[in-house]
Each structure stands twice: as C-alpha cells, then as structure tokens.
Amino acid sequence: MKHRYLIAIGLVFLTLAPLVLPTYQVTLLNYIGLYALVVLGLILLTGVGGMTSFGQAAFVGLGAYTTAYLTTTEQLPAWLSWTAGSPWLALLVGITLTAAVALFLGALTLRLSGHYLPLGTIAWGISLYYLFGTMSSMGGHTGISGLPSLSFFGLLLDKGEKIFYLIWVILLLAIWITSNLLNSREGRAIRALKGGQLMAESMGVNTFRSKMVIFLISALFAAISGWLYAHTQRFVNPTPFGLHMGIDYLFMALIGGVGSVWGALVGAGVLTMLKQWLQDWLPLIMGSNGQYETIVFGLLIVFMMQRSPGGLWPLLVKLVPMRWRIQQHILINENVDNLSRRPLPEKGELLLEAHDVTRRFGGLVANNKMNLSLHAGEVLALIGPNGAGKSTMFNQLSAVDTPSDGEVIFMGTSLQGKSSRQVANMGMSRTFQHVKLLPTMTVLENVALGAHMRGSKGVMSAALHREREEEQRLLKEAKYQLERVGLGDHLYAEAGSLALGQQRILEIARALCADPCVLLLDEPAAGLRFKEKQALAQLLTKLKEEGLAILLVEHDMDFVMNLVDRIVVMEFGEKIAEGKPEEIQTNPAVLEAYLGGEE
Amino acid sequence: MNFQIATLLGQDGLTNGAIYALLALSILLVFTVTRILLIPLGEFVTFGALTMAAIQMGKAPVLEWLLLLLTTIDCSLDIYQQARTRIDKTKLQKTALKLGYALLMVGLMHYLNLAETPMFFQAVLTLCLIVPLGPIMYRLFFQPLADAPALVLLIVSIATHVAMVGVGLLLFGPEGARTQPFSDSGFRLGNVMLKSQTLWIILVSIVLIVSLFIAFERTLYGKALRATAVNRMGARLQGISPVFAGKATFALAAFLGAASGILIAPITTLYYDSGFIISLKGFVGAIIGGLISYPIAAIGAVAVGMIEAFSMFWASNYKEIIVFTLIIPFLIWRSMNSQHVEDEE
C-alpha cells in the first residue's frame, strides 16, 4: 500500500506548486495538465482499445472554438442566446457538439478495420483546421481574442496560478474516472477490443458500442482540455489544433506508455519539457532558427518503438522497489447475492436442431445435409477424421457462419441472420478450438468477461464506481466457476501464463459464467493430462445432470466413449452414423472411416 | 465559367491528378507488400523538387551529406552484425560498394559544374541521390519492426515523416523553390492552349505506370513482390526475402516520389513541408481504391486532382476541406459493406 504515499506526495506537490514555483514553471505545469488530459483519452483509445487517432487536436479545437465564439460574440444567434456569454454553458455546448461530431465520425470509421480510422482522423483533422482558418466568424487565421476568465463560485481564475488548480483537479478526476471504468464490467469489454473482438462478441459484448464509448470519452476529454486552454490563454487561433499537434499528442501517449493511465502524465510532462529544452538549445547547435526538435522527436519515437514499445512508464515502475509497488488483488466479497440464473429447460427437451444444413465454399461442400439434435441433459459428441467438416458444422451451430442451405433452430427460433452476440444472449455459450484469451488480464477477469450479459450497469455508473455491488456479484460468480473447474488456485495469475490445457479449462469456466443452457465445446480435452481429463469428465457429467445440453467436438476416443450419451460421426461433410457409444464402436461404416476398409 | 476556363482547370486537374495517381500507386505498392502506410512519401516529393532546384542554381543540395551519413550508419550496422556472426566476403564487398557509391555522389556534387549540365542529367542526378534513401529508410526504421502490429508500423511511419520534415528544413531552409520548365513551348490544339509541362507530366506518368505494370506482370522480381503482397509467409517459404521485398518497394516508392517532385517543381512552388498535403491526396486516392485496387486508386487520384482544380474556381478557400472530406462518402460506403468482426493484432 506504499503507493498511497507516492500519490500523497504528488498531491502535496501539486497543492504547493503554484505558491512556491515561479510563474514560468506554473505555466509549464498548466500546459502539461492540459496536454495530459488529451493524452489520457488517447491512451484509452490506443493503448486499451487498439485504435489510433491523429485527430484529437481537432476535438481540442472544437472545445476551444465553441467557448471562444460563445463568450466573445456580441450578438449570438437567437437559438444560442441562452448561453449569454457564460463559459460554463459554453462548455456544455462544446461537449454536446463534440459528442455529436464524434458519434458521426465514429459511426463512419469504427466499423471499418485497421487503417481507416487513423487515415480518417488525419483527413478530418486537416479539414477542421482549415475550417477554423477560413471561417470569418471564427476570426480566420488571426483567431479570436478577449475571452473572459473563468470564475468558479465567484472566484475569478484570471491568473495561471489560479486556473492551475482547476486544470489539475479536472485531470485527476479524469484519471480517476478512467481507471474506475477500466476496472469494471464495461472496462473488461473495452480491454477485450485489442485482440479479442471475436471472442468478446461470442460472450455477448457489443464491440462496436465499446469502441464508440472510448472514442467518445477520448473526444470529450480533448474538448474539455480545449475549453480550459481557451480560458487559460484567453485567445484562440487555429495553429494549436492542427494535425502536427494531433501527432504530438500521440507521441506523448507513446513516450509515456499507452499501457497505463499514468503514462499520460509522464508523456505529456517529458515531451513538453524536452520541447522547451530543445527549442532553447537546438538553434544554437544548428545555427539557425526552426522547428528542429521535430527531428529529435521523430527519431526518438522510432527508437522507442524499436526498443521499448511500452513507453517510459513501465521503465519507471521497474525502478520502484518491489515492496512499494501495487500488489493488491481485486477484492472479492463473498457476502453478496448470487447472480440470478435463467430457468433451465426440462430434461429431454429439444434445444438445438440442425435441419439439412449444407455449407458450400465455392465448389467445396464442407457440410452436406447435416441433421442433428441436442436435448437438455445430454452430452452429444461430434466426431470424425480430420477434414470431415466438424469445425464448419460447429460454426454453423454457433452462428459464427451461416449455412448455404437448411437451417439451425435453437430454442424454437431459427438462427438465420442472427449474430453470435444474439445467440449468446439466447443461452448458447462456447469455447474455441484455438484458445482465445486476453493473455495479460488475470484469469479471474477473463472468466468474468463471460458473465458480461448478466450485468446491466452501464458506463456512467462504472466510471463513478456506482456498480460495485453488481461487480462483486459478477466476480463472485467468476470465482465460483473457476473453483468448479479446478482453477481456484490461479485466480490472479495472468491468463497467458497458464498451460495450454488449463487455458482450455479456463474457456469452459468463462462459458459457464454466461449461464448457458447449451454449451458447445471445441476439443476441450486436447492438451490435458489424464487426471485433468478425469476431472473434466466429472464436471461435464455434473453439468449434464443439472440439465445443461453439451455438444463437443473431440478427438480423444477414450474420453468421448466414457462420457457421452450419443455420438454423431461425420466424414466428407456428411453424417455417416449416429447412436450410442457402444453402437458406434461396432458400426462398420465408422470403422472403415477411421481404420480404412478391408482390402 | 466558360470553355476556356474549364479547359485550363481541366489541365490543372489532370496534371495534379497524374501526380496523385503516381503517389497513390506507390502507397498501395508499399502497403500491400510491407503493411506500411508510407506517410513520408511526400518528403521524397519535396526532396526531389528542392534538390533539383538547388542543382539548377548550381549549388550542391546538401542532401549528399545526408546520404553519406545514413549510408555510414547503415554500413556500420552491417559490419557490426557481421562481426557478431561471421565475416562474409561478398557482404563486405557490398558494404564497401554502398559506401563507395555515397562517396561518389558527394564527389560528383562538389566537382561538377551542376548548373551547366543538361536538365535530363540533373534529373538523373537528383534521382541517384534520393532513391537510395528509400532502402536505407526501410533498413534503419522499419526492418527491425517487420513483424510488429500494423499500428506500430503506422506510428513509425508518421514519426519518420515528422523527422524528415525537420531534416528538410535543415537541408533546404524555409524558402520555397521552383525549377525551370522542361521545355518552353506551348501547344495549340484547336483554340485550346496546352501547357507543355502538363503534357510532360501526363506523358511521363503514363510511361511510368505502364512500365511498372510490365515490370510487375513480366519480370521475376516483379512477380516476387506481388507474391509477397498476396501472402508474406508463403512468399518467404518460396525463398523470397522479406527484407529484399521491403527494400525494393521502398526504392520504388522513393523513385516515384522523387520523380513526381521533379515533374511538378516547374509548376508549383514547393516548400520543405509541402510534401505531406501532396501525399495525403495520394492517400485519398488510395483509400478510394480501398487500399487494394490499383486501377481504382489511380482513377480516384485523378478525380481528386480534378475536384481540387474545380473547387479552386468555385470555393478556393474551401479547397482542402472539400478534398479531404471527399473520403467520407467512401468510408460510409465501405462501412455499409463491412459487417464482420475481426481480430487484429
């Protein structure tokens, strides 16, 4: 808990800084605070969500120009006259406007893959910059001057030393909100965006919504920073909102480290100081004036990306003695209520049914007129030699893929046109053949992601931590499922550090967290040792007795034969046999498929 | 607007469009082969134009020292690597050749009477200075990160651009420059006046595009690059070195960039930082082509040039805004057609 002392020392420093430091240093700290607020949004976007924006400076500009226009124009249009020159109402308008613009741009680009977002942000970053410069009501390239100072409950913040407190209080609040959000149900969904979108959708997460949430938050942080900037400077012109500044913000995030919220502070601080220092010294070395610091920054970033892509923050953390570091686990309160469970269907009820499912890939028929049915309280195995079309069938059943012909019916509804997210909501849960985990998150958090649909508290209550009760119930459930599958000793380990077999078991726990009535398991026993297989078989038997329907694709015949009630055998995309294990073992067609026919 | 103005604007649009098309093709080429969005392409354009201008004014463009410096760093890295593994004679020869080439360029720049040489030779000299910068850039900045996530490559690309703009300021100074036109005469076609430089640009662009097409369709090296673009791992297993593919595409991109710079230098004044906006317009073309299709990207780039020219007439203040918001309808269209969720690393 020693890190509390570090935070306390930081707070004392911040409180005293404007009283003891010279004005120049205070101004510098103001800038660092303003930049850090923007960079914080970028860290959320880039480091956590895996998306990049070069256009944050344009959002800063939106915030700054909105307040500049509203607080200096003598005759506002009638529909804006209610703001009456008040900076605080202008902040409200600025936030609304920025949110609207961000929603529009997000709707355009967030659904697209990879490069469109950064390229899109470059394009509108430039457009907005030119727009500020050309609109005469915005003062053109000369800008708008004479903005009023902020006043806070009658206290006029007309000096750098005074507005300092407002800037840093807002920044620290933003950091608090961001870390709260990240340690919540919504936060887990957001953290899954980087490398786990497919899996998250199967757990019922709306990944597009999660992307939009962080895009919006980062835009709003930028707009608030712009508003503060405008009233600190009391003057705005287009220059600080151009693309080069958007690039600088990204550089700050990268230098500080995009993995942690504190990277924002480090990055903004280091880059701002370095810039001041280089601007003093470089012209002396180069012999002429110019923005030569860009050479140093550019090379520095290239070097960082090659040598230390995590930025400075992780390096700084390494310097702190081990016992000073945060080592506190997520606390789980066992006394909260259990999550409510969906009523399980009657035993023997038909849950999942495939009707003449055919899937063609061009000329290849991967599944040909497959029929199968799965009832509550039974374990069905889908087996067959390699290339028989089991995985394709699995994808049709779990709505990852759509059949070319025929249909899959789940709980009486056709899955035609349903997304894997909707199917997850209906009560089907699955594991993956190639394990899909978030390797740097703890085992507990990975499994809690499975319970995503069983919580309902949104982003706002997560940001303010008003959802702790629900969060505890989700974590309790995750812990219960982990103990049930035998991973109770590994709750706080990084998921990536588990052995492959354990990672498969973790996926089962995650699937169980979703409280399904149908469980689809893709090769659950692969990579398990004998004892672990026995434990898994016991678990599946128990689940079956509770009334779950389980379908598994598996290669391990011992495991299958001793566990399941019925078997469907596939070869060349078709069903060649179906029946009880002992019938299958003696079925001539199956024997021929596996062992080859008699010569 | 009358016919006269329309033809003038049309010519402007076509000239710019041809340049944007060249750039869009380089961007696509580099992107498909290496997954890098080559933002610093614009700096090759300005370096090309400003070097040409310096040569025409009879002064050494200083760029040769940059080439020498970077080659030295490159060669030291080569030697360092060899010292750690095994000294290989042919590799040492290669290193010596590279260094010798850079020294030769420095020598040429300082002993030739540059302003007196024919223009074609000046252009060749400019290209000889700039093209090697492409592979060196790949070697120093991108090669160590060849397997990094696409996001990291983009960031390094932006950082390289930022550094190169600074270097441009250092080498060429803040003043803009314009070069002499390739030929003075204009042509009269009916009652339409055609500027000779327009014809030059369109002609050279077409020649370059056609020869690129032939090179990629007919030669083994071209096919190797195409194979890398289709499937990097597969190409690697067939013995195509990803390092070679990266360096070759960067050399091509540097060549096309510098050539574009030499082509437009007689009609627009370029500054050390003009390259970014120019290459971004190539990017708009490339985005219209969906970052996949060469012909659509080229057509898109010409359209960008045309729209730019005509918006100059109707709303000159909003020219850049119009051009860059152009991509919005394409993004909407792409967004409507893309539903899949994918995992990207």
Contacts between the chains, C-beta under 8 A, distances in Angstrom:
chain1	res1	chain2	res2	distance
A	46	B	151	7.4
A	50	B	151	6.8
A	50	B	344	7.0
A	52	B	151	5.8
A	52	B	154	6.7
A	52	B	155	7.3
A	54	B	158	7.4
A	107	B	335	7.5
A	108	B	328	6.5
A	108	B	331	4.8
A	108	B	332	6.0
A	108	B	335	5.9
A	109	B	331	5.9
A	109	B	335	7.3
A	111	B	335	4.9
A	111	B	338	6.1
A	111	B	339	7.9
A	112	B	331	6.8
A	112	B	334	5.8
A	112	B	335	5.7
A	112	B	338	6.0
A	113	B	338	7.2
A	113	B	342	5.7
A	113	B	344	6.6
A	114	B	150	5.8
A	114	B	344	5.8
A	115	B	37	6.1
A	115	B	150	6.9
A	115	B	154	7.0
A	115	B	291	6.7
A	116	B	287	7.3
A	116	B	331	6.3
A	116	B	334	7.0
A	118	B	37	8.0
A	118	B	154	5.8
A	119	B	37	7.2
A	119	B	283	6.2
A	119	B	287	6.1
A	119	B	327	7.6
A	120	B	327	6.8
A	120	B	331	6.0
A	122	B	280	6.7
A	122	B	283	7.8
A	123	B	280	7.4
A	123	B	284	7.2
A	123	B	324	4.3
A	123	B	325	7.3
A	123	B	327	5.4
A	124	B	324	7.0
A	124	B	325	7.4
A	126	B	277	7.7
A	126	B	280	7.1
A	126	B	320	6.5
A	126	B	324	5.2
A	127	B	320	7.1
A	127	B	321	4.7
A	127	B	324	4.6
A	127	B	325	5.5
A	130	B	318	7.6
A	130	B	320	4.7
A	130	B	321	5.1
A	131	B	321	5.8
A	134	B	317	4.5
A	134	B	318	6.4
A	134	B	321	7.5
A	195	B	343	5.8
A	195	B	344	7.5
A	195	B	345	5.7
A	196	B	343	6.7
A	197	B	341	5.0
A	197	B	342	6.8
A	197	B	343	5.4
A	198	B	341	5.7
A	198	B	342	7.3
A	198	B	343	5.2
A	199	B	343	8.0
A	201	B	341	5.3
A	207	B	341	6.1
A	244	B	162	7.9
A	247	B	158	5.9
A	247	B	162	6.3
A	250	B	155	7.1
A	250	B	158	7.5
A	251	B	159	7.4
A	254	B	155	6.4
A	286	B	170	6.5
A	288	B	173	7.8
A	290	B	166	7.8
A	290	B	169	4.9
A	290	B	170	7.2
A	290	B	174	6.9
A	291	B	166	6.5
A	291	B	169	6.9
A	292	B	166	5.6
A	292	B	169	7.1
A	292	B	170	6.4
A	293	B	166	7.6
A	294	B	162	5.0
A	294	B	163	6.6
A	294	B	165	6.1
A	294	B	166	3.9
A	295	B	163	5.0
A	295	B	166	3.6
A	295	B	167	5.9
A	295	B	170	7.2
A	296	B	166	8.0
A	297	B	159	7.5
A	297	B	162	6.3
A	297	B	163	7.5
A	298	B	159	4.5
A	298	B	160	6.3
A	298	B	161	7.4
A	298	B	162	4.0
A	298	B	163	2.7
A	298	B	164	7.3
A	298	B	166	6.7
A	299	B	159	7.6
A	299	B	163	5.3
A	300	B	159	8.0
A	301	B	155	6.8
A	301	B	156	7.2
A	301	B	159	3.7
A	301	B	162	7.8
A	302	B	141	5.2
A	302	B	156	5.4
A	302	B	159	5.0
A	302	B	160	6.4
A	302	B	163	7.4
A	305	B	145	6.4
A	305	B	148	7.3
A	305	B	152	5.5
A	305	B	155	6.2
A	305	B	156	5.2
A	305	B	159	7.4
A	306	B	144	4.9
A	306	B	145	6.1
A	309	B	148	7.6
A	309	B	152	6.4
A	436	B	343	8.0
